[in-house]
Amino acid sequence: MASIKDLKKDINYVLGDIIETVYVWELTAEDKAAEKGEAIIDETIEHFDKLIAKVNDRSVEDRGAHLKQVNKELEEVANALVDKINKL
């Protein structure tokens, strides 16, 4: 793991790109319900808050392993959200 700063940037960029993708979908989807897109955006923001809180948690014993787990969780969350976008 390079640094905490890089992990925070990764979280921000990855989840930000997912939100941007949903906005683009909403602009191109003419007659589809925008509620589905808004639900994905809300879920993405919730995951962002949780992941940043986990990165900032300094009370863990093995910080390096904890941050690797957060990085792994980011990948899992991003893949799940992309799957939801693809199903729209």
Sequence and secondary structure as in RCSB ss.txt:
>XXXX:A:sequence
MASIKDLKKDINYVLGDIIETVYVWELTAEDKAAEKGEAIIDETIEHFDKLIAKVNDRSVEDRGAHLKQVNKELE
EVANALVDKINKL
>XXXX:A:secstr
   HHHHHHHHHHHHHHHHHHHHHHHHH SSS HHHHHHHHHHHHHHHHHHHHHHH    S HHHHHHHHHHHHH
HHHHHHHHHHHT 
